[in-house]
């Protein structure tokens, strides 16, 4: 069985992070492929969940995606007006 818990390294969990993303013109979809957090690079797996919202007139994409190993799940957001990526939350998966 796997347990999950949330944690944040900073007092402000909506921390700007470096994200490498891939954009497909054929389906008009962008997806994150790696994230740099706490001076470490994480290759990302398949997007588990994605949705958008309008926040103060700006379209914001929200992604839930695990690292390639499956140890961490990142909740990321991207503001389309300036392509700013933010780390909303990180969840660690522990095998029990």
Phi and psi in radians as a Rosetta constraint file:
Dihedral C 1 N 2 CA 2 C 2 CIRCULARHARMONIC -1.925 0.35
Dihedral N 2 CA 2 C 2 N 3 CIRCULARHARMONIC 2.380 0.35
Dihedral C 2 N 3 CA 3 C 3 CIRCULARHARMONIC -1.913 0.35
Dihedral N 3 CA 3 C 3 N 4 CIRCULARHARMONIC 2.648 0.35
Dihedral C 3 N 4 CA 4 C 4 CIRCULARHARMONIC -2.260 0.35
Dihedral N 4 CA 4 C 4 N 5 CIRCULARHARMONIC 2.645 0.35
Dihedral C 4 N 5 CA 5 C 5 CIRCULARHARMONIC -2.564 0.35
Dihedral N 5 CA 5 C 5 N 6 CIRCULARHARMONIC 2.640 0.35
Dihedral C 5 N 6 CA 6 C 6 CIRCULARHARMONIC -1.690 0.35
Dihedral N 6 CA 6 C 6 N 7 CIRCULARHARMONIC 2.571 0.35
Dihedral C 6 N 7 CA 7 C 7 CIRCULARHARMONIC -2.633 0.35
Dihedral N 7 CA 7 C 7 N 8 CIRCULARHARMONIC 2.769 0.35
Dihedral C 7 N 8 CA 8 C 8 CIRCULARHARMONIC -2.387 0.35
Dihedral N 8 CA 8 C 8 N 9 CIRCULARHARMONIC 2.373 0.35
Dihedral C 8 N 9 CA 9 C 9 CIRCULARHARMONIC -1.397 0.35
Dihedral N 9 CA 9 C 9 N 10 CIRCULARHARMONIC -0.424 0.35
Dihedral C 9 N 10 CA 10 C 10 CIRCULARHARMONIC -2.075 0.35
Dihedral N 10 CA 10 C 10 N 11 CIRCULARHARMONIC 2.790 0.35
Dihedral C 10 N 11 CA 11 C 11 CIRCULARHARMONIC -1.155 0.35
Dihedral N 11 CA 11 C 11 N 12 CIRCULARHARMONIC -0.542 0.35
Dihedral C 11 N 12 CA 12 C 12 CIRCULARHARMONIC -1.761 0.35
Dihedral N 12 CA 12 C 12 N 13 CIRCULARHARMONIC 1.801 0.35
Dihedral C 12 N 13 CA 13 C 13 CIRCULARHARMONIC -1.199 0.35
Dihedral N 13 CA 13 C 13 N 14 CIRCULARHARMONIC -0.301 0.35
Dihedral C 13 N 14 CA 14 C 14 CIRCULARHARMONIC -1.546 0.35
Dihedral N 14 CA 14 C 14 N 15 CIRCULARHARMONIC 1.147 0.35
Dihedral C 14 N 15 CA 15 C 15 CIRCULARHARMONIC -1.497 0.35
Dihedral N 15 CA 15 C 15 N 16 CIRCULARHARMONIC 2.321 0.35
Dihedral C 15 N 16 CA 16 C 16 CIRCULARHARMONIC -1.090 0.35
Dihedral N 16 CA 16 C 16 N 17 CIRCULARHARMONIC 2.396 0.35
Dihedral C 16 N 17 CA 17 C 17 CIRCULARHARMONIC -2.355 0.35
Dihedral N 17 CA 17 C 17 N 18 CIRCULARHARMONIC 2.784 0.35
Dihedral C 17 N 18 CA 18 C 18 CIRCULARHARMONIC -1.498 0.35
Dihedral N 18 CA 18 C 18 N 19 CIRCULARHARMONIC 2.209 0.35
Dihedral C 18 N 19 CA 19 C 19 CIRCULARHARMONIC -2.286 0.35
Dihedral N 19 CA 19 C 19 N 20 CIRCULARHARMONIC 2.298 0.35
Dihedral C 19 N 20 CA 20 C 20 CIRCULARHARMONIC -1.695 0.35
Dihedral N 20 CA 20 C 20 N 21 CIRCULARHARMONIC 2.213 0.35
Dihedral C 20 N 21 CA 21 C 21 CIRCULARHARMONIC -2.286 0.35
Dihedral N 21 CA 21 C 21 N 22 CIRCULARHARMONIC 2.799 0.35
Dihedral C 21 N 22 CA 22 C 22 CIRCULARHARMONIC -1.984 0.35
Dihedral N 22 CA 22 C 22 N 23 CIRCULARHARMONIC 2.315 0.35
Dihedral C 22 N 23 CA 23 C 23 CIRCULARHARMONIC -2.011 0.35
Dihedral N 23 CA 23 C 23 N 24 CIRCULARHARMONIC 2.239 0.35
Dihedral C 23 N 24 CA 24 C 24 CIRCULARHARMONIC -1.830 0.35
Dihedral N 24 CA 24 C 24 N 25 CIRCULARHARMONIC 2.043 0.35
Dihedral C 24 N 25 CA 25 C 25 CIRCULARHARMONIC -1.258 0.35
Dihedral N 25 CA 25 C 25 N 26 CIRCULARHARMONIC -0.425 0.35
Dihedral C 25 N 26 CA 26 C 26 CIRCULARHARMONIC -1.219 0.35
Dihedral N 26 CA 26 C 26 N 27 CIRCULARHARMONIC -0.591 0.35
Dihedral C 26 N 27 CA 27 C 27 CIRCULARHARMONIC -2.054 0.35
Dihedral N 27 CA 27 C 27 N 28 CIRCULARHARMONIC 0.127 0.35
Dihedral C 27 N 28 CA 28 C 28 CIRCULARHARMONIC 0.952 0.35
Dihedral N 28 CA 28 C 28 N 29 CIRCULARHARMONIC 0.836 0.35
Dihedral C 28 N 29 CA 29 C 29 CIRCULARHARMONIC -2.331 0.35
Dihedral N 29 CA 29 C 29 N 30 CIRCULARHARMONIC 2.335 0.35
Dihedral C 29 N 30 CA 30 C 30 CIRCULARHARMONIC -1.904 0.35
Dihedral N 30 CA 30 C 30 N 31 CIRCULARHARMONIC 2.427 0.35
Dihedral C 30 N 31 CA 31 C 31 CIRCULARHARMONIC -2.427 0.35
Dihedral N 31 CA 31 C 31 N 32 CIRCULARHARMONIC 2.458 0.35
Dihedral C 31 N 32 CA 32 C 32 CIRCULARHARMONIC -1.252 0.35
Dihedral N 32 CA 32 C 32 N 33 CIRCULARHARMONIC 2.436 0.35
Dihedral C 32 N 33 CA 33 C 33 CIRCULARHARMONIC -2.027 0.35
Dihedral N 33 CA 33 C 33 N 34 CIRCULARHARMONIC -0.364 0.35
Dihedral C 33 N 34 CA 34 C 34 CIRCULARHARMONIC -2.730 0.35
Dihedral N 34 CA 34 C 34 N 35 CIRCULARHARMONIC 2.684 0.35
Dihedral C 34 N 35 CA 35 C 35 CIRCULARHARMONIC -2.364 0.35
Dihedral N 35 CA 35 C 35 N 36 CIRCULARHARMONIC 2.464 0.35
Dihedral C 35 N 36 CA 36 C 36 CIRCULARHARMONIC -1.870 0.35
Dihedral N 36 CA 36 C 36 N 37 CIRCULARHARMONIC 2.041 0.35
Dihedral C 36 N 37 CA 37 C 37 CIRCULARHARMONIC -2.443 0.35
Dihedral N 37 CA 37 C 37 N 38 CIRCULARHARMONIC 2.328 0.35
Dihedral C 37 N 38 CA 38 C 38 CIRCULARHARMONIC 0.916 0.35
Dihedral N 38 CA 38 C 38 N 39 CIRCULARHARMONIC 0.774 0.35
Dihedral C 38 N 39 CA 39 C 39 CIRCULARHARMONIC 1.062 0.35
Dihedral N 39 CA 39 C 39 N 40 CIRCULARHARMONIC 0.398 0.35
Dihedral C 39 N 40 CA 40 C 40 CIRCULARHARMONIC -2.215 0.35
Dihedral N 40 CA 40 C 40 N 41 CIRCULARHARMONIC 2.519 0.35
Dihedral C 40 N 41 CA 41 C 41 CIRCULARHARMONIC -1.703 0.35
Dihedral N 41 CA 41 C 41 N 42 CIRCULARHARMONIC 2.287 0.35
Dihedral C 41 N 42 CA 42 C 42 CIRCULARHARMONIC -2.096 0.35
Dihedral N 42 CA 42 C 42 N 43 CIRCULARHARMONIC 2.103 0.35
Dihedral C 42 N 43 CA 43 C 43 CIRCULARHARMONIC -1.314 0.35
Dihedral N 43 CA 43 C 43 N 44 CIRCULARHARMONIC 2.410 0.35
Dihedral C 43 N 44 CA 44 C 44 CIRCULARHARMONIC -1.834 0.35
Dihedral N 44 CA 44 C 44 N 45 CIRCULARHARMONIC 2.644 0.35
Dihedral C 44 N 45 CA 45 C 45 CIRCULARHARMONIC -1.635 0.35
Dihedral N 45 CA 45 C 45 N 46 CIRCULARHARMONIC -2.652 0.35
Dihedral C 45 N 46 CA 46 C 46 CIRCULARHARMONIC -1.217 0.35
Dihedral N 46 CA 46 C 46 N 47 CIRCULARHARMONIC 2.494 0.35
Dihedral C 46 N 47 CA 47 C 47 CIRCULARHARMONIC -1.170 0.35
Dihedral N 47 CA 47 C 47 N 48 CIRCULARHARMONIC 2.201 0.35
Dihedral C 47 N 48 CA 48 C 48 CIRCULARHARMONIC -1.510 0.35
Dihedral N 48 CA 48 C 48 N 49 CIRCULARHARMONIC -0.608 0.35
Dihedral C 48 N 49 CA 49 C 49 CIRCULARHARMONIC -2.664 0.35
Dihedral N 49 CA 49 C 49 N 50 CIRCULARHARMONIC 2.516 0.35
Dihedral C 49 N 50 CA 50 C 50 CIRCULARHARMONIC -2.588 0.35
Dihedral N 50 CA 50 C 50 N 51 CIRCULARHARMONIC 2.377 0.35
Dihedral C 50 N 51 CA 51 C 51 CIRCULARHARMONIC -2.678 0.35
Dihedral N 51 CA 51 C 51 N 52 CIRCULARHARMONIC 2.894 0.35
Dihedral C 51 N 52 CA 52 C 52 CIRCULARHARMONIC -2.147 0.35
Dihedral N 52 CA 52 C 52 N 53 CIRCULARHARMONIC 2.797 0.35
Dihedral C 52 N 53 CA 53 C 53 CIRCULARHARMONIC -2.601 0.35
Dihedral N 53 CA 53 C 53 N 54 CIRCULARHARMONIC 2.766 0.35
Dihedral C 53 N 54 CA 54 C 54 CIRCULARHARMONIC -1.768 0.35
Dihedral N 54 CA 54 C 54 N 55 CIRCULARHARMONIC 2.077 0.35
Dihedral C 54 N 55 CA 55 C 55 CIRCULARHARMONIC -2.099 0.35
Dihedral N 55 CA 55 C 55 N 56 CIRCULARHARMONIC 1.940 0.35
Dihedral C 55 N 56 CA 56 C 56 CIRCULARHARMONIC 0.922 0.35
Dihedral N 56 CA 56 C 56 N 57 CIRCULARHARMONIC 0.767 0.35
Dihedral C 56 N 57 CA 57 C 57 CIRCULARHARMONIC 1.411 0.35
Dihedral N 57 CA 57 C 57 N 58 CIRCULARHARMONIC 0.062 0.35
Dihedral C 57 N 58 CA 58 C 58 CIRCULARHARMONIC -1.974 0.35
Dihedral N 58 CA 58 C 58 N 59 CIRCULARHARMONIC 2.336 0.35
Dihedral C 58 N 59 CA 59 C 59 CIRCULARHARMONIC -1.342 0.35
Dihedral N 59 CA 59 C 59 N 60 CIRCULARHARMONIC 2.173 0.35
Dihedral C 59 N 60 CA 60 C 60 CIRCULARHARMONIC -2.090 0.35
Dihedral N 60 CA 60 C 60 N 61 CIRCULARHARMONIC 2.233 0.35
Dihedral C 60 N 61 CA 61 C 61 CIRCULARHARMONIC -1.687 0.35
Dihedral N 61 CA 61 C 61 N 62 CIRCULARHARMONIC 2.375 0.35
Dihedral C 61 N 62 CA 62 C 62 CIRCULARHARMONIC -2.037 0.35
Dihedral N 62 CA 62 C 62 N 63 CIRCULARHARMONIC 2.299 0.35
Dihedral C 62 N 63 CA 63 C 63 CIRCULARHARMONIC -2.187 0.35
Dihedral N 63 CA 63 C 63 N 64 CIRCULARHARMONIC 2.443 0.35
Dihedral C 63 N 64 CA 64 C 64 CIRCULARHARMONIC -2.041 0.35
Dihedral N 64 CA 64 C 64 N 65 CIRCULARHARMONIC 2.091 0.35
Dihedral C 64 N 65 CA 65 C 65 CIRCULARHARMONIC -2.604 0.35
Dihedral N 65 CA 65 C 65 N 66 CIRCULARHARMONIC 2.428 0.35
Dihedral C 65 N 66 CA 66 C 66 CIRCULARHARMONIC -1.576 0.35
Dihedral N 66 CA 66 C 66 N 67 CIRCULARHARMONIC 2.786 0.35
Dihedral C 66 N 67 CA 67 C 67 CIRCULARHARMONIC -1.201 0.35
Dihedral N 67 CA 67 C 67 N 68 CIRCULARHARMONIC 2.893 0.35
Dihedral C 67 N 68 CA 68 C 68 CIRCULARHARMONIC -1.072 0.35
Dihedral N 68 CA 68 C 68 N 69 CIRCULARHARMONIC -0.466 0.35
Dihedral C 68 N 69 CA 69 C 69 CIRCULARHARMONIC -1.456 0.35
Dihedral N 69 CA 69 C 69 N 70 CIRCULARHARMONIC -0.466 0.35
Dihedral C 69 N 70 CA 70 C 70 CIRCULARHARMONIC 1.623 0.35
Dihedral N 70 CA 70 C 70 N 71 CIRCULARHARMONIC 0.206 0.35
Dihedral C 70 N 71 CA 71 C 71 CIRCULARHARMONIC -1.424 0.35
Dihedral N 71 CA 71 C 71 N 72 CIRCULARHARMONIC -0.589 0.35
Dihedral C 71 N 72 CA 72 C 72 CIRCULARHARMONIC -2.215 0.35
Dihedral N 72 CA 72 C 72 N 73 CIRCULARHARMONIC 2.535 0.35
Dihedral C 72 N 73 CA 73 C 73 CIRCULARHARMONIC -2.043 0.35
Dihedral N 73 CA 73 C 73 N 74 CIRCULARHARMONIC 2.223 0.35
Dihedral C 73 N 74 CA 74 C 74 CIRCULARHARMONIC -1.839 0.35
Dihedral N 74 CA 74 C 74 N 75 CIRCULARHARMONIC 2.359 0.35
Dihedral C 74 N 75 CA 75 C 75 CIRCULARHARMONIC -1.867 0.35
Dihedral N 75 CA 75 C 75 N 76 CIRCULARHARMONIC 1.970 0.35
Dihedral C 75 N 76 CA 76 C 76 CIRCULARHARMONIC -2.057 0.35
Dihedral N 76 CA 76 C 76 N 77 CIRCULARHARMONIC 2.646 0.35
Dihedral C 76 N 77 CA 77 C 77 CIRCULARHARMONIC -2.289 0.35
Dihedral N 77 CA 77 C 77 N 78 CIRCULARHARMONIC 2.607 0.35
Dihedral C 77 N 78 CA 78 C 78 CIRCULARHARMONIC -2.333 0.35
Dihedral N 78 CA 78 C 78 N 79 CIRCULARHARMONIC 2.136 0.35
Dihedral C 78 N 79 CA 79 C 79 CIRCULARHARMONIC -1.502 0.35
Dihedral N 79 CA 79 C 79 N 80 CIRCULARHARMONIC 2.178 0.35
Dihedral C 79 N 80 CA 80 C 80 CIRCULARHARMONIC -1.299 0.35
Dihedral N 80 CA 80 C 80 N 81 CIRCULARHARMONIC -0.356 0.35
Dihedral C 80 N 81 CA 81 C 81 CIRCULARHARMONIC -1.241 0.35
Dihedral N 81 CA 81 C 81 N 82 CIRCULARHARMONIC -0.485 0.35
Dihedral C 81 N 82 CA 82 C 82 CIRCULARHARMONIC -2.387 0.35
Dihedral N 82 CA 82 C 82 N 83 CIRCULARHARMONIC 0.118 0.35
Dihedral C 82 N 83 CA 83 C 83 CIRCULARHARMONIC 0.990 0.35
Dihedral N 83 CA 83 C 83 N 84 CIRCULARHARMONIC 0.605 0.35
Dihedral C 83 N 84 CA 84 C 84 CIRCULARHARMONIC -1.428 0.35
Dihedral N 84 CA 84 C 84 N 85 CIRCULARHARMONIC 2.207 0.35
Dihedral C 84 N 85 CA 85 C 85 CIRCULARHARMONIC -1.765 0.35
Dihedral N 85 CA 85 C 85 N 86 CIRCULARHARMONIC 2.450 0.35
Dihedral C 85 N 86 CA 86 C 86 CIRCULARHARMONIC -2.315 0.35
Dihedral N 86 CA 86 C 86 N 87 CIRCULARHARMONIC 2.507 0.35
Dihedral C 86 N 87 CA 87 C 87 CIRCULARHARMONIC -1.554 0.35
Dihedral N 87 CA 87 C 87 N 88 CIRCULARHARMONIC 2.001 0.35
Dihedral C 87 N 88 CA 88 C 88 CIRCULARHARMONIC -1.495 0.35
Dihedral N 88 CA 88 C 88 N 89 CIRCULARHARMONIC -0.716 0.35
Dihedral C 88 N 89 CA 89 C 89 CIRCULARHARMONIC -2.887 0.35
Dihedral N 89 CA 89 C 89 N 90 CIRCULARHARMONIC 2.646 0.35
Dihedral C 89 N 90 CA 90 C 90 CIRCULARHARMONIC -2.190 0.35
Dihedral N 90 CA 90 C 90 N 91 CIRCULARHARMONIC 2.337 0.35
Dihedral C 90 N 91 CA 91 C 91 CIRCULARHARMONIC -2.101 0.35
Dihedral N 91 CA 91 C 91 N 92 CIRCULARHARMONIC 2.268 0.35
Dihedral C 91 N 92 CA 92 C 92 CIRCULARHARMONIC -1.729 0.35
Dihedral N 92 CA 92 C 92 N 93 CIRCULARHARMONIC 2.342 0.35
Dihedral C 92 N 93 CA 93 C 93 CIRCULARHARMONIC -1.750 0.35
Dihedral N 93 CA 93 C 93 N 94 CIRCULARHARMONIC 2.112 0.35
Dihedral C 93 N 94 CA 94 C 94 CIRCULARHARMONIC -1.964 0.35
Dihedral N 94 CA 94 C 94 N 95 CIRCULARHARMONIC 2.298 0.35
Dihedral C 94 N 95 CA 95 C 95 CIRCULARHARMONIC -1.390 0.35
Dihedral N 95 CA 95 C 95 N 96 CIRCULARHARMONIC 2.276 0.35
